[in-house]
């Protein structure tokens, strides 16, 4: 069976989109892991598979490069939306993920905006190993935690340049407090509308950016009273925009770029 794919990136956060509409579900964890190998496969941070859906333009299924699954990926969702908006010629559409139906729009600057759902703030939604206040966890640095369909742990620091992310990230990712491990954010607040973000990604190391991590970081910053409702997130690879009113759905906006396409 031949499958078409497109390699894309969002400010360097790279992903592959496979169009499996009309093909069932041809991608297994083992196959995703093989495709994610940067020496022997295509290579990516995440893989998104487009499937048939009666409620929306497509059903999205996500994989990490190690073959593990995840419920949300902001960069790959924007990439899927970009391809389907271009295919349809529409200015908006709906996509379905494990988080539910997500509204996607083409913005005036040609970037893509997607709804990322309502964040999970209760300890069992993240989930944590025991009942705790997710706004201040009992860890050094008192990070905040939330879920955007995947778990996020946010540390607010004075100077990112002083941190060794590669050393700090893995021990926090695998801390027993996080039932399914966690993405780890290190956030320097520039002002109430701007943050600098570096990430240790669950199952993935240090990416140039991450849509869902950008959302989680802003949600936790707003909860702490450090940020306004519209924030520019400066990742290693470039900026994205995140907005949240403190109650409803988070919205993520930014550019996505097509790199190359092919078939498997």
Secondary structure, 3 states (H helix, E strand, C coil): CCCEEEEEEECCEEEEEEECCCCCCCCCHHHHHHHHCCCCCCCCCEEEEEECCCCCCCEEEEEECCCCEECCCHHHHHHHHHHHHHHHCCCEEEEEECCEEEEEEECCCCCEEEEEEECECCHHHHCECCCCCCCCCCCCCCCEEEECCCEEEEEECCCHHHCCHHHHHHHHHCCCCECCCCEEEEEEEEECCEEEEEEEECCCECCCCCHHHHHHHHHHHHHCCCCCCEEEEEECCEEEEEECCCCCEEEEEECCEEEEEEEC
